[in-house]
């Protein structure tokens, strides 16, 4: 069990980017399902407020589902779906009009 423990703790502090190269944040902690003995999410802090806008303001961070993780190396790559969480201001204005 030393192998998985080392891998999990090695995630903490790594920068997280979308698969398109957009900075998402930094891994602060790992969410685990102890019954299934699996990682279910990454707690991200120092989040990119351009991506999360008001959703992350005043909070310590966000939880990214581990299913979105595509690769782990020097950085963590997550699916570009995270970029679609942000609606550009132009789209918001069009909807309001």
Secondary structure, 3 states (H helix, E strand, C coil): CHHHHHHHHHHCCCEEEECCCCEEEEEEEEEEECCCCEEEEEEEECCCHHHHHHHCCCCCCEEEEHHHEEEECCCEEECHHHHHHCCCHHHHHHHHC
